[in-house]
Amino acid sequence: MNDPLEILFQELTDTLEDSLPSAYWKHRRLRDRREDALLETLDQRQRQLLEDYQESEWDCTEQRERAVFLAAFQLARALR
């Protein structure tokens, strides 16, 4: 990984949790409780489907975050 933007993006995402607002953590705990409640209702096959879905969703989120970061960085360069 030699691309400076990729290095910067990775560093930012690696340290992001340190700077998230308290509201994020409140919503995260609520989401986790709801996920736990849902998991209790699922059989093994359904759990696997949910885990597969969550993995795909994470991959999409990561790509979207990367695209937003790059677009914002390019916009900042253009406005300079």
C-alpha positions in Angstrom: 0.0 0.0 0.0 1.9 3.0 -1.3 -0.9 5.3 -2.2 -0.8 8.2 0.3 -4.6 8.6 0.2 -5.1 4.9 1.0 -2.5 5.2 3.8 -4.3 8.3 5.2 -7.8 6.6 4.9 -6.5 3.5 6.7 -5.0 5.5 9.5 -8.2 7.5 9.9 -10.4 4.4 10.0 -8.0 2.7 12.4 -8.3 5.6 14.9 -11.9 6.6 14.2 -13.4 5.0 17.2 -11.4 7.3 19.5 -13.2 10.4 18.1 -16.7 9.2 17.7 -19.3 11.2 19.7 -21.1 9.7 22.7 -24.3 9.6 20.7 -22.7 7.0 18.4 -22.0 4.7 21.4 -25.6 5.1 22.6 -26.9 4.0 19.3 -24.3 1.2 19.0 -25.4 -0.3 22.3 -29.0 -0.2 21.3 -28.2 -1.8 18.0 -26.3 -4.5 19.7 -29.1 -5.3 22.1 -31.6 -5.5 19.2 -29.2 -7.8 17.3 -28.9 -10.1 20.4 -32.7 -10.2 20.7 -33.0 -11.1 17.0 -30.3 -13.8 17.2 -32.3 -15.5 20.0 -35.2 -16.0 17.6 -33.2 -17.6 14.8 -32.2 -21.1 14.1 -28.7 -22.0 12.9 -29.4 -21.6 9.2 -31.0 -18.2 9.7 -28.1 -17.1 11.9 -25.7 -18.1 9.1 -27.8 -16.1 6.6 -27.8 -13.1 8.9 -24.0 -13.3 9.4 -23.5 -13.5 5.6 -25.7 -10.5 5.1 -23.9 -8.6 7.8 -20.5 -9.4 6.2 -21.8 -8.1 2.8 -23.2 -5.0 4.5 -19.9 -4.3 6.1 -18.1 -4.7 2.8 -20.5 -2.2 1.2 -20.1 0.2 4.1 -16.3 0.1 3.9 -16.4 0.8 0.1 -18.9 3.7 0.6 -16.7 5.2 3.3 -13.6 5.0 1.1 -15.5 6.6 -1.8 -16.8 9.4 0.3 -13.3 10.0 1.8 -11.7 10.1 -1.6 -14.4 12.4 -3.1 -14.1 14.8 -0.1 -10.3 14.8 -0.5 -10.5 15.5 -4.2 -13.1 18.3 -3.6 -10.8 19.9 -1.1 -7.9 19.8 -3.6 -10.1 21.3 -6.3 -11.3 24.1 -3.9 -7.8 25.0 -2.8 
